[in-house]
Amino acid sequence: MIRSVLFDTETTGLDPLTGDRLIEVAALELINDLPTGAHFHAIVDPQRDIPMEASRVHGMTSVHVAGKPLFAAIAHDLLAFFGDGKLIAHNAPFDFGFLNAEFARLGLPSLAGDRMVDTLILAKQRFPGMPNSLDALCRRFLIDLTARTTHNALLDCKLLADVYVELTGGRQRGLSLAADAGRNPVAVYTHTGTRTPRLVQPTEAELAAHEAFVGKLKEPLWRAA
């Protein structure tokens, strides 16, 4: 069982080195590349104004962060949720940069670069020369975007989780069944517990029908020596 975490942030701007701060962070737990339903979400007070240009992107203003906790109050819970596995994000250096700037202000260790999985790089490798924004990938994979009127960290995480499954073939790996009776089926983990997949075995009639169909094909590849 491999645990990783997919996450997203919203911020007051583009550069943490010039005073921009994090205002929202969301994260989803993945087991064997599939979402379990466990998640982390927090809106924080950035201790500064939110420029109008940033509000146009994520829809959040100073009203939305008024009375919210400071990052210091959620930092340890966030690190505990992250654990020590891979951390997945779209344009991951941006999100790593903001979180590491926030951790540095608190004297906490930075997130290690070798934990980073950037879905933007994965997308560019699979679709070179094509638009690879989150919106573009959702449209390409026929993922419903109707709820995404502005950027929202938790919604973006859920959309990115679907994109990541498509980019990596994670659903097929996570749902793979035992190759033989000597191996245990892979369990699918959810926030409500576990369930064991059922091995579907074709009948003799189905196998005969398949064989008859293949016999009509000219030089089928899977029969090549």
C-alpha positions in Angstrom: 0.0 0.0 0.0 1.5 3.3 -1.1 0.3 6.5 0.4 0.8 9.9 -1.2 -0.9 13.3 -0.9 -2.2 15.5 -3.6 -2.6 19.2 -2.7 -3.3 22.7 -3.9 -2.9 26.3 -2.6 -4.5 29.7 -3.2 -2.4 32.8 -2.5 -2.4 36.6 -2.5 -0.1 36.7 -5.5 2.6 34.9 -7.4 5.8 35.4 -5.4 6.3 34.5 -1.7 9.7 36.2 -1.8 8.1 39.6 -2.3 5.5 39.3 0.4 2.7 37.3 -1.1 1.2 34.8 1.4 -0.9 31.6 1.4 -4.6 32.0 2.1 -5.9 28.5 1.4 -4.5 24.9 1.3 -6.3 21.7 0.6 -5.0 18.1 0.4 -6.4 14.7 -0.5 -5.0 11.4 0.6 -4.3 8.8 -2.2 -3.7 5.1 -1.6 -2.1 3.4 -4.6 -2.8 6.6 -6.6 -6.6 6.6 -5.8 -8.4 9.1 -3.5 -9.6 7.6 -0.2 -11.9 10.4 0.8 -9.6 11.6 3.6 -8.7 15.3 3.1 -7.3 18.4 4.8 -8.6 21.9 4.1 -7.9 25.2 5.7 -8.4 28.9 4.9 -5.9 31.1 6.8 -5.5 34.8 7.5 -2.5 36.0 5.4 -1.9 39.0 7.6 -2.0 41.3 4.6 -4.4 42.5 1.9 -5.6 40.4 -1.0 -5.1 42.2 -4.3 -8.0 42.5 -6.7 -6.1 40.6 -9.3 -5.7 37.6 -7.0 -9.4 37.8 -6.0 -10.4 37.6 -9.7 -8.6 34.2 -9.9 -9.9 32.5 -6.7 -12.8 34.6 -5.7 -11.6 35.3 -2.2 -11.3 38.7 -0.5 -10.4 39.9 2.9 -13.9 39.2 4.0 -13.4 35.5 3.4 -10.2 35.3 5.6 -11.4 37.6 8.4 -11.3 35.7 11.7 -9.6 32.7 10.1 -6.6 31.1 11.9 -3.0 32.1 11.1 -0.9 29.6 9.2 1.0 28.8 12.4 -2.2 27.4 13.9 -2.6 24.8 11.1 1.0 24.1 10.1 1.6 21.0 12.3 -1.8 19.5 11.4 -0.9 20.0 7.7 2.5 18.4 8.1 0.9 15.5 9.9 -1.5 15.0 7.1 1.3 15.2 4.5 3.2 12.4 6.2 6.4 11.4 4.5 5.2 10.2 1.1 5.1 11.8 -2.3 3.4 15.2 -2.6 1.5 15.8 -5.9 0.5 19.2 -7.3 -0.1 20.9 -10.6 2.8 23.3 -11.3 4.2 21.9 -8.0 7.2 24.3 -7.6 4.7 27.2 -7.1 2.8 25.4 -4.3 6.1 24.0 -2.7 7.5 27.6 -2.8 4.6 29.1 -0.9 4.4 26.4 1.7 8.1 26.3 2.3 8.1 30.1 2.7 5.3 29.7 5.4 7.2 26.9 7.1 10.4 29.0 7.1 8.6 31.8 8.9 7.9 29.4 11.7 11.3 27.8 11.8 10.0 24.5 10.4 11.8 22.3 7.9 11.0 22.7 4.2 9.3 20.1 2.1 12.0 18.1 0.4 12.2 18.5 -3.4 12.5 14.8 -3.9 9.0 14.3 -2.7 7.6 16.5 -5.5 5.4 15.0 -8.2 4.4 17.7 -10.7 1.4 16.8 -12.8 2.1 19.7 -15.2 5.4 17.9 -16.2 3.5 14.6 -16.5 1.0 16.3 -18.7 3.6 17.9 -20.9 5.3 14.6 -21.4 2.1 12.9 -22.5 0.7 15.9 -24.5 3.7 17.8 -25.8 2.9 21.2 -27.4 -0.7 21.1 -26.2 -2.4 23.2 -23.5 -1.9 21.5 -20.2 -3.7 23.7 -17.6 -6.0 22.0 -15.2 -9.0 23.2 -17.1 -7.5 21.9 -20.4 -6.7 18.5 -19.0 -10.2 18.2 -17.5 -11.8 19.0 -20.8 -9.4 16.5 -22.5 -10.3 13.7 -20.1 -14.1 14.7 -20.1 -14.0 15.6 -16.4 -17.0 17.8 -15.3 -15.9 21.4 -14.8 -19.3 23.0 -14.2 -18.6 23.7 -10.5 -15.3 25.5 -11.3 -16.3 29.1 -11.7 -13.2 30.3 -9.9 -10.1 28.6 -8.5 -10.8 26.8 -5.2 -8.1 24.7 -3.5 -10.4 21.8 -2.4 -12.3 21.6 -5.7 -9.1 21.9 -7.7 -7.7 19.0 -5.6 -10.7 16.8 -6.5 -10.4 17.7 -10.2 -6.7 17.1 -10.2 -7.1 13.7 -8.5 -9.3 12.6 -11.5 -6.7 14.1 -13.9 -3.8 12.3 -12.1 -5.6 9.0 -12.3 -5.9 9.5 -16.1 -2.3 10.6 -16.4 -0.9 7.7 -14.5 -3.3 4.8 -15.1 -3.7 4.8 -11.3 -7.3 3.4 -11.4 -6.2 0.3 -13.3 -3.3 -0.3 -10.9 -5.3 0.4 -7.8 -8.1 -2.0 -8.9 -6.0 -4.8 -10.3 -7.1 -8.2 -9.1 -5.1 -11.1 -8.0 -3.3 -13.0 -10.9 -4.0 -16.3 -9.2 -5.5 -17.8 -6.1 -2.1 -17.6 -4.3 -2.3 -13.8 -4.1 -4.6 -11.6 -2.2 -6.9 -9.1 -4.1 -5.9 -5.5 -3.8 -8.3 -3.7 -1.4 -9.8 -0.4 -2.3 -9.6 1.9 0.6 -12.2 4.6 1.3 -13.0 6.9 4.2 -15.7 4.4 5.2 -13.6 1.4 5.3 -12.3 -1.3 2.9 -13.9 -3.5 0.4 -12.4 -6.4 -1.5 -12.8 -6.6 -5.3 -14.5 -9.6 -6.7 -12.7 -11.6 -9.4 -14.8 -11.9 -12.5 -14.2 -15.2 -14.4 -15.5 -15.6 -17.9 -17.7 -18.7 -18.6 -16.8 -21.4 -21.1 -19.4 -20.1 -23.5 -17.9 -16.6 -23.3 -14.4 -17.9 -23.9 -15.7 -19.9 -26.9 -17.4 -16.8 -28.3 -14.3 -14.8 -27.9 -12.2 -17.4 -29.6 -14.6 -17.5 -32.5 -14.4 -13.7 -32.8 -10.6 -13.7 -32.7 -10.5 -16.4 -35.4 -12.1 -14.0 -37.8 -9.3 -11.4 -37.4 -6.3 -11.3 -39.7 -3.1 -11.9 -37.8 -4.2 -10.6 -34.4 -1.3 -9.2 -32.5 -1.9 -11.0 -29.2 -1.4 -14.4 -31.1 1.9 -13.3 -32.5 4.8 -15.6 -31.4 
